[in-house]
């Protein structure tokens, strides 16, 4: 992803267990007729999953089958998160309604970047996570193989500078949190979905990444994750974006499971994730509603809060905590009550008021609705 104007350059054990127990450009809205779709009008007493069902219909009004992507200002990496949300919704509800859109993106979007790889290692990481989720929900092994291909490409961004870690992009000028959190999360997820030597390799990478990340200084004294490293390989103290507090949670949860599955366990993993989650809820929320530490400028920041909620849900699946559920409920309720435009569009300010609608804002809000629906 390209850097925001206001910041330095910069997602499961998903729902199965839970089911059982620059200023922004002008926005465009869904085309006329979306409100006429009966699926898009939940009853006043609808559940979060029903509300998500209405909102996901609206999300797909921005989807282009020709490109497999979403209308501007939603960019390349944001589209990966939208595909992840389609898979999450299917896994939560048991629906297969969006399998064809997922399959279409798998084919069509590669015309822009073959194998979903570009010059940014974090962009690559979002697509790897999307295809792992698509594999989880469909069982299509092509999706898992693509995630493995992308992971291999990202390993090219790891070197000895700062003792290890993945660079932000192929220019190799900046090592940041998100690229390394994604690398951890992908490696651990692949370890949980493969066998034999492949599994051992992915687990080794995940352990290596987590050891490096812990020692890097990126987790600050408040147990929040700063954006990246500066000269001297020390934390730059830059913005603690909500998504950096989220992706690390999902990565730690998957690594914990991978180690359990391989007769080994680091007892500090889940406690570390719980501390980071608590710090985020305490420091990056106002009146219990998640906010960004900086304004929602550019095309990236509106995506971030939903990524935190998606990964808080993953932590809840391994370490249920009523505070996580209360937080998810409060945010989902606020989105529906205070941040809703026409036709089940949601904006970027979960506390309200509705600012504008696009696929990035919609995907982020959907993450919150799905997290609340999953935390039972």
N, C-alpha and C positions, 0 to 999 in steps of 0.2 A: 504494500500500500504506500501511497505517497505521503510525505509528512504533512501534518496540519500546519497552517500558518502560525498557530499559537503554541506549537510544541515541538520538541525534538522528534525526529522520525520514530515512528514506532519501531473444545474448544474447548464410551461414557458407560461408564456403566449407566445405561440410560434407564428406561422406565419400566422394564419388565418386572423387577422385584416390587416396584412401587405400585404397579397395577394390581399385583396380587395382594398385597396387604392394603484561506480565501473564503469570503462569505459564501454561503450556499447559493447555488443558482436557483432560478425560479423553479418551483415544484410543479409537477403535473399530477393530476388525480386519476382515479380509475375512469374509464370511459363511461358515458351515460348507459344506464341499464343495469349497472352492478346492483343497485338497491332493489331491482325488480326480482332478483334471484331469491327464491324462498329460503334457500340455505343461509342467506345473508341477514336474516332477521330473527335472531334468537328471542325467545320469550323473556319478559322482564326478570323472571326468576331463573334464568339459565345458569348453567354451571360454567366454570372457567373453561372446560374443554369445549363446551358448546360455543362460548364466546370466541375461543380460538378458532373454531371451525368457521365462524362467520368472517373473522379477520383474515383467515388464510385464503378464503375466496377473494377477498379484496386484494390481498398481496399478489395473487396470481393475475390480476388485471394489469399489473405492470410487467408481466413476464412475456418475453418474446421467444416464440418457438423457433424462429429462424436463427437467432443467435444463441439460444439457450441461456440468455442472461436477462437482466432486468433494466428497465428504463432509467436513464440519467435522472438524478445524480448518483444512482446506485452503481458502484464500480465493481471491478473484477473480484476483489477479495470479499466484498459484501455479498456478492452473488453466491459464493461458497457458503456463507452463513445462512442465506435463504434456503439453499438446498438442504443444509443440515436441519433447519426448522421443518421443512417438509417431511424429512425422515423422522424427526422427533414426534411430530404430530401423528404420523402413521403408527409409530410404535406405541404411543400413548392410547390411541383410539382403536387400533386394530384395523384401520382403514388402509386401502391400497389405492386411494383416489389419485395420488400424485406420483405413482410409480412411472407413469409415462412421461411426466415432466422431468423427473430425475434422469430417466434413461435418455431423454432428448438432450438434456444438458451434457450428459456424458459424451455424446457424439458431437453435437453442434458447437459447444464452447471450445472444443479443441482446435477449431479453425482459427481462433485467436491466439491461443497458446497451447501447442501440442503437449500432451501429457500434463497439462495444467501447470506447467513450469514457466516462470518468467524470471526477471532479474532480482526479485525480492524474495528472500527465503521465508519471510512471514506470510506473504501471499501464498506461496507454495504450501505452507503448513495448514492454512485454512482449508485448502482444497483436499489435502490428505485426510483431514478430520471429516470433511463432508463425505468422502467416498467410504471411509470406515463406517460412518453412520448409515449410508446407503446400503452397504453390505449387511450390516446388522439387521436392517429392516426387510431386505429383499432376499438375502442369501446369495446374491449374484457375485460369484467369485471374481468376475472382472473388476468389480469395484475395489475389492480388497487388493487385487494385484496392482491396480493403479495407485492406491495409497502406498504400497511398497515401493513402486517406481518413484513416486514423489519423494518418499523418505530418503531413498538412495541419493537423489539429487541434492537434498538438503545437507547430507553429510559432507558434501563438497564445500560447505560454508564453515566447517569446523576446522580450526587450526590451533596452534600453540600460543597465539597472542592472548595475553591475559590468563595464561595457563589453560586455555581451552575455550569452549563456547562457540556458538554459531554467530556469524556476522549477520547484520540486518539485510545487506544485499551483496551483489557480486562485486561491487566497488570496494568492499572490505574497508570501510572507513568508520564503522560504528557497530559496536556490539550492544544489543539492547535486550530488554527483558522479554518482550513478546516472542521474538524469534526463538529464544531458548526455552521458554515455557511451552510453546507449540511443539518443539522438537522433543521435549520430555514427554508430552502428552501422546504424541504419535508413536514414539518408541514403545511406551508402556502399553498402549492400546494394541499395537501389533504383536507384542509379546503375549497378550491375552487372547490372540486370535490365530496364532500359528503354533507349530510344534517343532520339535527337534532342534537342529542347529540354527534354523531361522529364529525360533523363539529365544534361544540362548543369546543370539546376537542382538536382538532388539532389547532384551532385558539388560544386557551389558551396557548398551547405549543409554538406556533410561537411567540406570544407576550412575553412570559416568556423568550424565548431564545434571542430575540432581546434586551430586557431590560438588560439581563445579558451581552450580547456581547458589547453593547454600553458602559457599565460601566467597562468592563474588562481591558481596556487599550490597547487592540489589535489594535485598529485604532490609528495610531500614529499622531504626529504633522503635518506630511505631508499629512495626510488623506490617507495613505497607510496602509495596514494590515500586521502586522508582523506575523511570523510563529506561535508563541505560547506563553505560560506563563512559567516562571521559578519559582524557589523557592521564596516564598513570594507573589505568585500570581500576579506578575507584568509582563508586556511584556518583552520577552527576546530580543527584538530588532533584531531578526533574519530576514533572507531574506524576502523581500516583493515580493514573487512569484506572477506572473501575475494571476494565477488562484484564488488566495485569493482575488484579486481585482474584480474578475468576479463573483464568486458564490454568494458573498454577494449582488451584484446588482440584480440577479435573485430572491433571497430570499426576498429582500426589495420590489421589484415590486409585487411579489405574495402576500406578507403581506398587502401591500397597497390595492390591489384588494379585499383581504379577508375582510379587515375592511370596505371597501366601501359596500361590499355585506351584511354586518351585521350592517348597520346603525351606524357605527363608523368610525372615520378617524383620523389618526395621521398626521397632516400637515407637519411634519418634515421628513417623510419617503423618498419621492422622491427627495427632495433637498439633503438629505444625500447621496443618491445613485449617484446623479449627481456630487457631490463634489468628491466622491471616483473615479468615472469614469474619471473626468477631471484630477485628480492627477495621475492616472495610465497612461493616454495618454501623459501627460507632462513629467513624470519621468521614465517611463518604455518603452520608445520608442526612437529610434534614426532616425532622418530624417523622422519621421512619421511612422516608421515601428516598430512594437512591438518586443521587445527582452526580454530575461530573465536577471535578475540581476546577474546570475551566469551561468557558462557553462552548456551545455546540457549533463551532465553526468548521467549515470544510465538509468533506464527505465521509470522514472516519468516525468522529466522536459520537454521532447519534447511534452507532452500532454497539457501543461499548457496554452499556448497562445491561442489555439483554444477555451478553456473553457472561457477565458475572452471575446473573440469575440462573442460566443454564448449568453452570458449573457448581453453584451453590446447591442446586438440586442433586447433582452427582455426589457431592459430599453428604447430603442428607441420606442418600441411598445406602451409604456405608456407615454413617455416624448420625443417626436421626437425632434431631434436636428441635424441641418445640419453638425455640427462638427463630430457627430458619424458616419454619412453616409460617409463623406469625409475620415475619418479614416479607415472605413471598406473598402472603395473603394481602398485606397492606399495600404492597406495590401494585399487584394486579387490580385490586379494588380501586386504587387511585387512578390508574390508567383508564379504566372503564368509565369512572365517574368524572374525571377532570381533564383527561387528555384525549378526548374522542371528537373527531370531526364527523363529516358526513359519511354514510355508507361504511361504518366500522373502520374508518381510517384512524390511526393513532399517530400522535406527534412525538417529538423528542423530549418534551418536558413532562415527565410522569406526574409531577405535582400539579401540572396545568399551568397556563392554559394551553390548548391545542395550538401549535405553531404552524405546521404544514405537514403534508403527507407525502411519503415516498416509500419505496420498497425497503430501504435501510431502516427507517424509523419503524415501519410496520413489522419487520423481522425482529427487531429488538423488543418491541412490545409483546410480540408473540412468544418470545423466549420467556418473558415474565409470566404470561398467562399459562403457558405449558408447565412451568416450574410450580406455580401454585396448584394447578390441577394434579400434578404428580405427587406432591407432598401430602400424603394422606395419613 
